[in-house]
Amino acid sequence: MTFRALAVSALLFLAGCGGGGGGNSGPPPVVTPPPGTFTDPTVYSSAPGASLTNPNEITSVTQHQVTVNGAVLNYTATAGHLTALRNGVPQASFFYVAYTLNGAAPATRPVTFFYNGGPGSASVWLHIGSFGPKRLDTGEPNMSGVPPFPLVDNSETLLDVSDLVFVDAVGSGFSQAIAPNVNGTFWGVGSDALVFRDFVMRYVTVNNRVSSPRFLYGESYGGPRTAVLADLLESAGMGLRGIVLQSPAMNYNSNCGIGGGISCAGYLPSYGATAQWFGFTSPPVPAAQLPGFMTEMRAFALNDYDPAAIAFITQGIPPSAPLITRLVDTTGLAGHAWAGNLNRGPEFYRTQLRPGTVYGRYDTRVTLASNGAPGNAVDPSSVLISPSFGQRLNEYLAGPLGYTTPSTYAVLSNAIASWDFSHDGNPLPDTIPDLASALAQNPSLKILAVNGYHDVATPFFTTERDLARLNHPNVRVLNYVGGHMTYLENASRRAMKADLAEFYGSALAN
């Protein structure tokens, strides 16, 4: 493929790939903020050519409580902007919300930096969806509540383990470049990671967190950002204790949902998990047997499907009848669909699995009625939750957090349309070498990837295969029932919190 074709494929694949849908969140709500907070008069823009000439570092600081495991945690929330510097020169004004536990010693208290992907996504999905003190109760996968879904106290918050900093990429949320830079200056793999490095180092310095154990938590495109960022921070002497990769896209060149000519073996277990959920497998697979079924699907994908798919792609060799039968039995997709093209990608699968139904891309368990046309169909698992995330975040910022502004919060900018995906000589990024470099500089660095079985945006088996290249004992992959945002599933979020607490404990013990 040409670079232009690759870029277009990446654009189609990643649109909204920050852990939710796209678009702005609408006008800010009219809410009376708490006493002592402020209105930021600056008007922020997500346009590629936008920049600030007079950035501010004013923050709203408020006090709150949340109960975790029966213990009441008193914490401080700080919402506002911080200027990222490079050699003393302002680069960008980052909007962030930080949660710090009251009474904890900064020198020993861990601090974790969270961000979503896109590219161009704000951190709203992780901020009020995952492990902050508040979370949006979506009821996924059934979405049985009435939107906008409520924002509730999060008893699975990570605040009992680490301080939390949720930061928006340049051009998203209320983050913006500082002149002479423009937002588009930082819309590329390398430039984006560099300015994130500048933010992390500035935050650590001005908040007296130089001695604090540091962690990164990136989702989707935030995965490759984390790999490059970790390498840059280690090179700058700003060592890390651990990184968490939420449903990451570490190597675009191994994902058939991005570019042509790539085997879709990485997706096959996720197709199987989808078929199991809806009872399409033959014979049916009980829910309790899903992990074992996924083990079988991994072996089937590697040993049987992958060689046949490569033979079909490279030589046009049709699949055998026994292979098609097994594909039908394990994925639920009709035999004629596999016979017509053995290398079926995620868009075809989720739109053609059953007539009249379109299955979610981020979470295939979420469905809507469809005319069945393949292509870039609506994603039910995105459109059913995105408006609630945008509305509730605006209310939360202007209300309890006391940050108001005349600007519109950019949930997702158009950065992806002009993003420079090239990295290390490749037109599309492979960031496993960046992780390897970070590990070489810091052999104690712990890496945890968390994924959902029902995600056909960044499938868990592709992540496993990508990270296996590191062949490092500090790397662990955990999978859960759910989609791209596994934390929206109540049972999975509780399991994730326990696993994350164990991960932090292990990383801090080094």
C-alpha positions as CSV (number, residue, x, y, z in Angstrom):
1,M,0.0,0.0,0.0
2,T,1.1,3.6,-0.5
3,F,1.6,5.8,2.5
4,R,-1.6,7.7,1.5
5,A,-3.6,4.5,1.5
6,L,-2.1,3.4,4.8
7,A,-2.9,6.7,6.3
8,V,-6.5,6.6,5.1
9,S,-6.8,3.0,6.5
10,A,-5.5,4.2,9.8
11,L,-7.9,7.1,9.8
12,L,-10.9,4.8,9.2
13,F,-9.7,2.3,11.8
14,L,-9.0,4.8,14.6
15,A,-11.7,7.4,14.2
16,G,-12.9,7.9,17.8
17,C,-10.5,5.3,19.1
18,G,-10.0,7.0,22.4
19,G,-12.4,4.8,24.2
20,G,-15.6,6.2,22.9
21,G,-17.2,8.3,20.2
22,G,-16.3,11.5,18.6
23,G,-17.4,15.1,18.5
24,N,-17.5,18.0,20.9
25,S,-19.5,17.8,24.1
26,G,-21.8,20.8,23.3
27,P,-22.0,24.2,25.1
28,P,-20.9,24.2,28.7
29,P,-23.7,24.0,31.3
30,V,-24.8,26.9,33.4
31,V,-23.8,25.8,36.9
32,T,-22.9,27.7,40.0
33,P,-19.4,26.7,41.1
34,P,-18.4,26.2,44.7
35,P,-17.0,29.1,46.6
36,G,-13.3,29.9,46.0
37,T,-13.3,28.5,42.4
38,F,-13.0,30.4,39.2
39,T,-14.1,31.0,35.7
40,D,-11.3,30.7,33.1
41,P,-11.9,33.5,30.6
42,T,-9.6,32.0,27.9
43,V,-11.4,30.6,24.8
44,Y,-9.8,27.3,23.8
45,S,-9.8,25.9,20.3
46,S,-9.2,22.4,18.9
47,A,-8.5,23.7,15.4
48,P,-5.1,22.5,13.9
49,G,-3.9,26.1,13.5
50,A,-5.0,27.4,16.9
51,S,-2.5,28.6,19.5
52,L,-2.4,30.6,22.7
53,T,-0.4,33.8,23.3
54,N,-1.3,34.3,27.0
55,P,-1.7,31.0,28.7
56,N,-2.6,30.8,32.3
57,E,-1.8,28.4,35.1
58,I,-4.8,29.2,37.3
59,T,-6.4,26.1,38.9
60,S,-9.6,25.4,40.8
61,V,-8.9,23.5,44.0
62,T,-11.8,21.7,45.8
63,Q,-12.1,19.2,48.6
64,H,-14.0,15.9,48.4
65,Q,-14.5,12.5,49.9
66,V,-15.0,9.0,48.5
67,T,-15.4,5.6,50.3
68,V,-13.3,2.7,49.3
69,N,-13.4,-0.7,51.0
70,G,-15.3,0.9,53.9
71,A,-12.7,3.6,54.4
72,V,-13.4,7.3,53.8
73,L,-10.7,9.0,51.7
74,N,-10.4,12.7,51.9
75,Y,-8.9,14.1,48.7
76,T,-8.1,17.3,46.8
77,A,-9.2,17.9,43.2
78,T,-7.2,20.4,41.1
79,A,-8.6,21.4,37.7
80,G,-6.9,23.8,35.4
81,H,-3.9,24.3,33.1
82,L,-0.2,23.7,33.3
83,T,2.4,24.9,30.8
84,A,4.7,22.3,29.3
85,L,8.2,23.6,29.0
86,R,11.1,22.4,26.8
87,N,14.5,24.0,27.8
88,G,12.5,26.7,29.5
89,V,10.4,27.5,26.4
90,P,6.6,27.1,26.6
91,Q,5.2,24.5,24.3
92,A,1.6,23.9,25.2
93,S,-1.0,24.6,27.8
94,F,-2.3,21.2,29.1
95,F,-5.7,21.0,30.8
96,Y,-5.7,18.4,33.6
97,V,-7.6,17.2,36.6
98,A,-5.5,15.8,39.5
99,Y,-6.8,13.9,42.5
100,T,-4.4,13.8,45.5
101,L,-5.0,12.0,48.8
102,N,-4.9,14.4,51.7
103,G,-2.3,13.7,54.4
104,A,-0.1,11.5,52.2
105,A,3.6,12.1,51.9
106,P,4.4,13.2,48.4
107,A,7.8,11.6,48.4
108,T,6.4,8.1,48.8
109,R,3.0,8.5,47.3
110,P,2.6,7.1,43.8
111,V,1.3,9.3,41.0
112,T,-0.3,8.0,37.8
113,F,-0.8,10.0,34.6
114,F,-3.9,8.9,32.6
115,Y,-4.8,9.8,28.9
116,N,-6.9,8.4,26.1
117,G,-6.0,8.0,22.5
118,G,-7.7,8.7,19.2
119,P,-5.4,10.3,18.2
120,G,-7.2,13.5,19.2
121,S,-9.3,12.1,22.1
122,A,-9.6,13.9,25.4
123,S,-9.2,11.9,28.6
124,V,-12.9,12.0,29.5
125,W,-13.3,8.2,29.0
126,L,-10.7,7.2,31.5
127,H,-11.5,10.2,33.8
128,I,-15.1,9.5,34.5
129,G,-15.3,5.9,33.2
130,S,-12.5,4.0,34.9
131,F,-10.7,4.6,38.2
132,G,-11.2,8.2,39.1
133,P,-13.3,9.1,42.2
134,K,-16.4,9.4,40.0
135,R,-17.6,7.2,37.3
136,L,-20.4,7.1,34.7
137,D,-22.8,4.3,35.4
138,T,-23.6,3.1,31.9
139,G,-24.9,-0.4,32.8
140,E,-22.9,-1.8,29.9
141,P,-23.6,-4.0,27.9
142,N,-27.3,-3.6,28.4
143,M,-27.5,0.2,28.7
144,S,-30.8,-0.3,30.5
145,G,-30.7,3.1,32.2
146,V,-32.1,6.3,30.8
147,P,-29.4,8.6,29.4
148,P,-27.7,10.8,30.3
149,F,-26.3,8.1,32.6
150,P,-25.6,9.1,36.2
151,L,-22.2,10.1,37.6
152,V,-21.8,8.2,40.8
153,D,-19.1,7.7,43.5
154,N,-16.6,5.1,42.3
155,S,-15.8,2.5,45.0
156,E,-13.2,1.0,42.7
157,T,-11.2,4.2,42.3
158,L,-7.4,3.8,42.3
159,L,-7.1,6.8,44.7
160,D,-6.4,4.4,47.6
161,V,-3.4,3.2,45.7
162,S,-2.1,6.3,43.8
163,D,-2.7,10.0,43.2
164,L,-4.4,10.4,39.8
165,V,-3.7,13.0,37.0
166,F,-6.0,12.9,34.0
167,V,-4.6,15.0,31.2
168,D,-5.9,16.0,27.7
169,A,-3.8,15.8,24.6
170,V,-3.1,19.0,22.7
171,G,-6.1,20.1,20.8
172,S,-8.5,18.0,22.9
173,G,-10.4,19.0,26.0
174,F,-9.2,22.5,26.9
175,S,-5.5,21.8,26.0
176,Q,-3.9,24.0,23.4
177,A,-0.5,24.8,21.8
178,I,1.3,28.0,22.8
179,A,2.6,30.3,20.0
180,P,4.6,30.1,17.9
181,N,3.5,26.4,18.0
182,V,0.0,25.5,16.9
183,N,-2.1,22.5,17.8
184,G,-1.0,20.7,14.7
185,T,2.6,21.0,15.7
186,F,2.0,18.2,18.1
187,W,-0.1,16.0,15.9
188,G,2.3,13.2,15.2
189,V,3.7,10.1,17.0
190,G,7.0,11.7,18.0
191,S,5.9,15.3,18.6
192,D,2.9,14.2,20.7
193,A,5.0,12.0,23.0
194,L,7.6,14.7,23.4
195,V,5.2,17.3,24.6
196,F,3.6,14.8,26.9
197,R,7.1,14.2,28.3
198,D,7.4,18.0,28.8
199,F,4.1,18.0,30.7
200,V,4.9,15.1,33.0
201,M,8.3,16.6,33.9
202,R,6.8,20.0,34.6
203,Y,4.0,18.5,36.7
204,V,6.5,16.5,38.7
205,T,8.7,19.5,39.3
206,V,6.1,22.1,40.3
207,N,4.2,19.8,42.5
208,N,7.3,18.4,44.4
209,R,6.8,14.9,43.1
210,V,10.3,14.2,42.0
211,S,10.7,11.5,44.6
212,S,7.2,10.0,44.0
213,P,6.9,6.6,42.2
214,R,5.5,7.4,38.8
215,F,3.1,5.4,36.6
216,L,1.6,5.9,33.1
217,Y,-1.9,4.7,32.1
218,G,-2.7,5.0,28.4
219,E,-5.8,3.7,26.5
220,S,-6.0,2.7,22.8
221,Y,-3.7,5.1,20.9
222,G,-2.6,6.0,24.4
223,G,-0.8,2.6,24.3
224,P,1.7,3.5,21.6
225,R,2.0,7.0,23.1
226,T,2.9,5.4,26.4
227,A,5.6,3.2,24.8
228,V,7.3,6.3,23.2
229,L,6.7,8.5,26.3
230,A,8.2,5.9,28.6
231,D,11.3,5.7,26.5
232,L,11.6,9.5,26.5
233,L,11.1,9.8,30.2
234,E,13.7,7.1,31.0
235,S,16.1,8.8,28.7
236,A,15.5,12.1,30.5
237,G,16.2,10.6,33.9
238,M,12.5,10.7,34.9
239,G,12.3,7.0,35.7
240,L,9.0,5.1,36.0
241,R,7.8,2.2,38.2
242,G,5.1,0.9,35.9
243,I,2.9,1.4,32.9
244,V,-0.6,0.2,32.2
245,L,-1.8,-0.3,28.6
246,Q,-5.6,-0.3,28.3
247,S,-6.7,-2.0,25.0
248,P,-3.6,-0.7,23.2
249,A,-2.7,-0.6,19.5
250,M,1.0,-1.1,19.9
251,N,1.9,-2.1,16.4
252,Y,-0.4,-0.8,13.6
253,N,1.4,-3.1,11.1
254,S,0.0,-6.3,12.8
255,N,-3.6,-5.3,12.8
256,C,-5.8,-6.3,9.8
257,G,-8.3,-3.6,10.8
258,I,-5.8,-0.9,9.8
259,G,-4.1,-2.1,6.6
260,G,-4.6,-4.7,3.9
261,G,-2.6,-7.8,3.3
262,I,-2.5,-8.6,7.1
263,S,-3.9,-11.9,8.4
264,C,-6.9,-11.3,10.7
265,A,-5.8,-14.1,13.0
266,G,-5.5,-11.6,15.8
267,Y,-9.2,-11.0,15.7
268,L,-10.4,-14.6,15.5
269,P,-10.5,-15.2,19.3
270,S,-12.6,-12.0,19.7
271,Y,-15.0,-13.3,17.1
272,G,-15.2,-16.5,19.1
273,A,-15.9,-14.5,22.3
274,T,-18.7,-12.6,20.5
275,A,-20.3,-15.8,19.2
276,Q,-20.1,-17.4,22.7
277,W,-21.8,-14.3,24.3
278,F,-24.8,-14.6,21.8
279,G,-25.0,-18.4,21.8
280,F,-23.8,-18.7,18.2
281,T,-21.1,-21.3,18.8
282,S,-21.7,-25.0,18.0
283,P,-21.9,-26.6,20.5
284,P,-22.8,-23.7,22.9
285,V,-20.0,-22.6,25.3
286,P,-21.1,-21.8,28.9
287,A,-19.9,-18.4,30.2
288,A,-17.8,-20.1,32.8
289,Q,-15.8,-21.8,30.1
290,L,-15.0,-18.6,28.2
291,P,-11.3,-18.5,29.3
292,G,-10.8,-22.1,28.2
293,F,-12.6,-21.5,24.9
294,M,-10.3,-18.5,24.3
295,T,-7.3,-20.8,24.8
296,E,-8.6,-23.1,22.1
297,M,-9.3,-20.1,19.8
298,R,-5.8,-18.8,20.2
299,A,-4.4,-22.2,19.1
300,F,-6.9,-22.5,16.3
301,A,-6.0,-19.0,15.1
302,L,-2.3,-19.6,15.2
303,N,-2.1,-23.2,13.9
304,D,-4.9,-23.5,11.5
305,Y,-6.4,-20.1,10.5
306,D,-3.3,-18.0,10.2
307,P,-1.4,-20.2,7.7
308,A,-4.6,-20.6,5.6
309,A,-5.3,-16.9,5.7
310,I,-1.7,-16.1,4.6
311,A,-2.0,-18.6,1.8
312,F,-5.3,-17.0,0.7
313,I,-3.9,-13.5,0.8
314,T,-0.6,-14.2,-1.0
315,Q,-1.7,-17.0,-3.4
316,G,-5.4,-17.0,-3.5
317,I,-5.7,-20.5,-2.2
318,P,-9.3,-21.1,-1.0
319,P,-10.0,-22.5,2.4
320,S,-10.7,-26.2,3.0
321,A,-14.3,-27.3,3.8
322,P,-13.2,-28.5,7.4
323,L,-11.7,-25.1,8.1
324,I,-14.8,-23.3,7.0
325,T,-17.0,-25.6,9.2
326,R,-14.9,-24.9,12.2
327,L,-14.9,-21.2,11.5
328,V,-18.7,-21.2,11.4
329,D,-18.9,-23.3,14.6
330,T,-16.6,-21.0,16.6
331,T,-17.4,-17.5,15.2
332,G,-21.0,-17.8,14.2
333,L,-20.3,-16.1,10.8
334,A,-21.9,-17.9,7.9
335,G,-19.9,-20.4,5.8
336,H,-20.5,-18.5,2.5
337,A,-19.0,-15.4,4.0
338,W,-15.8,-17.3,4.9
339,A,-15.7,-19.1,1.5
340,G,-16.0,-15.7,-0.3
341,N,-13.0,-14.2,1.7
342,L,-11.1,-16.1,4.3
343,N,-9.5,-13.0,5.7
344,R,-12.6,-11.3,7.2
345,G,-11.9,-8.1,9.1
346,P,-13.8,-6.6,12.0
347,E,-16.1,-4.3,10.0
348,F,-17.4,-7.1,7.9
349,Y,-17.8,-9.4,10.9
350,R,-19.7,-6.9,13.1
351,T,-22.1,-5.9,10.3
352,Q,-22.6,-9.3,8.7
353,L,-22.7,-11.6,11.7
354,R,-26.5,-11.6,11.7
355,P,-28.9,-9.9,9.3
356,G,-30.5,-6.7,10.6
357,T,-28.1,-6.3,13.5
358,V,-24.9,-4.3,13.8
359,Y,-22.6,-5.2,16.6
360,G,-20.3,-2.9,18.5
361,R,-16.8,-2.2,17.5
362,Y,-15.5,-1.3,20.9
363,D,-17.8,-3.9,22.5
364,T,-19.5,-6.4,20.3
365,R,-22.0,-7.3,23.0
366,V,-23.8,-4.0,22.4
367,T,-26.1,-4.0,19.3
368,L,-28.5,-1.9,17.3
369,A,-30.7,-2.6,14.3
370,S,-29.0,-2.2,11.0
371,N,-29.6,-2.4,7.3
372,G,-26.6,-4.8,7.2
373,A,-24.4,-2.8,4.8
374,P,-20.7,-3.5,5.4
375,G,-18.3,-0.7,5.8
376,N,-18.0,2.0,8.4
377,A,-21.3,1.3,10.2
378,V,-22.3,3.0,13.4
379,D,-20.7,1.6,16.5
380,P,-23.5,0.9,19.0
381,S,-21.0,0.7,21.9
382,S,-19.9,4.2,21.2
383,V,-23.1,6.1,20.1
384,L,-25.1,4.9,23.1
385,I,-22.7,6.3,25.7
386,S,-20.8,9.2,24.1
387,P,-23.4,12.0,24.7
388,S,-23.6,11.0,28.4
389,F,-19.9,11.3,28.8
390,G,-19.7,14.7,27.3
391,Q,-22.7,16.1,29.2
392,R,-21.7,14.7,32.6
393,L,-18.1,15.8,32.3
394,N,-19.2,19.4,31.6
395,E,-21.5,19.3,34.6
396,Y,-18.8,17.8,36.8
397,L,-16.2,20.3,35.9
398,A,-18.5,23.3,36.3
399,G,-20.2,22.0,39.5
400,P,-18.2,19.9,42.0
401,L,-14.8,20.8,40.5
402,G,-15.5,24.5,40.2
403,Y,-13.9,25.0,36.8
404,T,-16.0,27.0,34.3
405,T,-15.1,28.4,30.9
406,P,-16.9,29.9,27.9
407,S,-15.1,27.2,25.7
408,T,-16.5,24.0,24.4
409,Y,-14.8,20.9,25.7
410,A,-13.3,19.0,22.7
411,V,-14.1,15.3,23.4
412,L,-12.4,14.5,20.1
413,S,-10.6,16.8,17.8
414,N,-9.9,16.2,14.1
415,A,-6.3,15.6,14.8
416,I,-6.5,12.2,13.2
417,A,-7.1,13.7,9.8
418,S,-3.6,15.2,9.6
419,W,-1.8,13.0,12.2
420,D,1.8,12.0,11.3
421,F,1.7,8.3,12.0
422,S,5.3,7.7,10.8
423,H,7.7,6.4,13.4
424,D,11.2,5.0,13.2
425,G,11.2,4.8,9.5
426,N,7.8,3.1,9.2
427,P,4.7,4.9,7.7
428,L,2.7,3.4,10.6
429,P,4.0,3.0,14.1
430,D,5.4,-0.2,15.7
431,T,6.1,0.9,19.3
432,I,7.3,-2.4,20.7
433,P,10.9,-1.4,20.1
434,D,10.2,1.8,22.2
435,L,9.0,-0.4,25.1
436,A,12.1,-2.6,24.7
437,S,14.3,0.5,24.9
438,A,12.5,1.7,28.1
439,L,12.9,-1.8,29.6
440,A,16.6,-1.8,28.7
441,Q,17.1,1.5,30.4
442,N,15.0,0.5,33.4
443,P,15.1,-3.3,34.0
444,S,12.7,-2.9,37.0
445,L,9.9,-1.3,34.9
446,K,6.7,-3.3,35.2
447,I,4.2,-3.4,32.3
448,L,0.6,-4.5,32.5
449,A,-1.8,-4.7,29.5
450,V,-5.5,-5.0,30.2
451,N,-8.0,-5.9,27.4
452,G,-11.5,-7.0,26.8
453,Y,-12.4,-10.2,25.0
454,H,-15.2,-8.5,23.1
455,D,-13.1,-5.6,21.6
456,V,-12.8,-5.7,17.8
457,A,-11.0,-2.3,17.6
458,T,-7.8,-3.4,19.4
459,P,-8.3,-7.2,19.9
460,F,-6.7,-8.8,22.9
461,F,-4.9,-11.6,21.0
462,T,-3.1,-9.0,18.8
463,T,-1.9,-7.3,21.9
464,E,-0.7,-10.6,23.4
465,R,1.2,-11.4,20.2
466,D,2.7,-7.9,20.0
467,L,3.9,-7.8,23.6
468,A,5.2,-11.4,23.3
469,R,8.0,-10.0,21.1
470,L,9.5,-8.4,24.2
471,N,10.0,-11.8,25.9
472,H,10.4,-10.1,29.2
473,P,9.3,-11.3,32.7
474,N,8.1,-7.9,33.7
475,V,5.4,-7.9,31.0
476,R,1.9,-9.2,31.9
477,V,-1.4,-9.3,29.9
478,L,-4.8,-9.7,31.6
479,N,-8.1,-10.1,29.8
480,Y,-11.6,-9.6,31.0
481,V,-15.2,-9.9,29.9
482,G,-16.1,-6.7,28.1
483,G,-14.9,-4.5,25.3
484,H,-12.4,-1.7,24.7
485,M,-13.4,0.0,27.9
486,T,-13.5,-3.1,30.2
487,Y,-13.9,-0.8,33.2
488,L,-17.5,0.0,32.1
489,E,-18.4,-3.6,32.9
490,N,-19.1,-3.7,36.7
491,A,-17.8,-7.2,37.4
492,S,-14.7,-6.6,35.2
493,R,-14.0,-3.2,36.8
494,R,-13.9,-4.8,40.3
495,A,-11.6,-7.6,39.0
496,M,-9.4,-5.0,37.3
497,K,-9.1,-2.9,40.5
498,A,-7.9,-5.9,42.4
499,D,-5.4,-6.8,39.7
500,L,-4.2,-3.2,39.4
501,A,-3.7,-3.0,43.2
502,E,-1.6,-6.1,43.0
503,F,0.4,-4.7,40.0
504,Y,1.1,-1.5,41.8
505,G,2.2,-3.4,44.9
506,S,4.6,-5.5,42.8
507,A,6.0,-2.4,41.0
508,L,6.5,-0.5,44.3
509,A,8.2,-3.5,45.9
510,N,11.1,-3.3,43.5
